[in-house]
Amino acid sequence: MNDLSRGRNNANSRQAFQNIAGTIESMRVKVLDKIDGLKCTAEIAEELGVPIHTISGRFSELKANHKIRQISNKKIKRSSFAVYIKINS
């Protein structure tokens, strides 16, 4: 399993990655299940009851593995969040 985060060379990031490595796959499945082409990443995080920063890597991994594709952005207040669809392979 690869750490795709931007901070992967940082000692704190490596330790944090090791701490969550066991839960990454289950959260990736939960995130993929919530992707419907309507909800943005922030709304999915809210539905899962987690902060967006704790699952943003799952979107990156799914995108890198060609499981999802970004189709738009949704503005919430002053922030913009990606909206994805699943890619049938």
C-alpha positions as CSV (number, residue, x, y, z in Angstrom):
1,M,0.0,0.0,0.0
2,N,1.4,3.4,-0.9
3,D,1.0,6.7,0.9
4,L,-0.2,9.1,-1.8
5,S,-0.2,12.2,0.5
6,R,1.9,15.2,-0.3
7,G,3.7,15.0,3.0
8,R,4.8,11.3,2.7
9,N,8.4,12.2,3.3
10,N,7.7,13.9,6.6
11,A,8.3,11.7,9.7
12,N,5.0,12.8,11.3
13,S,3.1,11.9,8.1
14,R,4.8,8.5,7.9
15,Q,3.9,7.7,11.5
16,A,0.3,8.9,11.0
17,F,0.0,6.7,7.9
18,Q,1.2,3.7,9.9
19,N,-1.3,4.4,12.6
20,I,-4.2,4.3,10.1
21,A,-3.0,1.8,7.6
22,G,-5.3,-0.9,8.9
23,T,-8.4,1.2,8.4
24,I,-7.6,2.7,5.0
25,E,-9.2,-0.1,2.9
26,S,-12.5,-0.1,4.9
27,M,-12.8,3.7,4.7
28,R,-12.0,3.6,1.0
29,V,-14.9,1.2,0.5
30,K,-17.2,3.4,2.5
31,V,-16.1,6.5,0.5
32,L,-16.6,4.7,-2.8
33,D,-20.1,3.6,-1.7
34,K,-21.1,7.2,-1.0
35,I,-20.0,8.6,-4.4
36,D,-23.1,9.2,-6.5
37,G,-22.2,12.2,-8.8
38,L,-24.3,14.5,-6.7
39,K,-22.6,14.8,-3.3
40,C,-19.3,16.6,-3.0
41,T,-16.4,15.4,-0.9
42,A,-17.4,17.6,2.1
43,E,-20.9,16.2,2.1
44,I,-19.6,12.6,1.9
45,A,-17.3,13.4,4.9
46,E,-20.3,14.8,6.8
47,E,-22.3,11.7,6.1
48,L,-19.5,9.5,7.3
49,G,-19.1,11.6,10.4
50,V,-15.4,12.4,9.8
51,P,-13.5,15.6,9.0
52,I,-12.8,16.0,5.3
53,H,-9.0,15.9,5.8
54,T,-9.3,12.4,7.2
55,I,-10.7,11.0,3.9
56,S,-9.3,13.3,1.2
57,G,-6.6,10.7,0.6
58,R,-9.2,8.0,-0.1
59,F,-10.5,10.2,-3.0
60,S,-6.9,10.5,-4.3
61,E,-6.4,6.8,-4.1
62,L,-9.6,6.0,-5.8
63,K,-8.9,8.5,-8.5
64,A,-5.3,7.1,-9.0
65,N,-6.8,3.6,-9.3
66,H,-9.3,4.8,-12.0
67,K,-12.3,4.0,-9.8
68,I,-13.7,7.5,-9.8
69,R,-13.5,10.7,-12.0
70,Q,-14.2,14.3,-11.0
71,I,-17.1,15.7,-12.9
72,S,-17.6,19.1,-11.2
73,N,-17.1,21.3,-8.2
74,K,-19.6,22.3,-5.6
75,K,-19.2,25.6,-3.7
76,I,-20.1,25.5,0.0
77,K,-19.7,28.9,1.6
78,R,-16.3,30.1,0.3
79,S,-14.8,26.7,-0.4
80,S,-15.1,24.5,-3.5
81,F,-15.3,20.7,-3.2
82,A,-15.0,18.1,-5.9
83,V,-17.9,16.0,-7.1
84,Y,-17.0,12.5,-8.4
85,I,-18.7,9.7,-10.3
86,K,-17.7,6.0,-10.2
87,I,-16.0,4.6,-13.3
88,N,-17.3,1.3,-14.4
89,S,-14.4,-0.9,-15.4
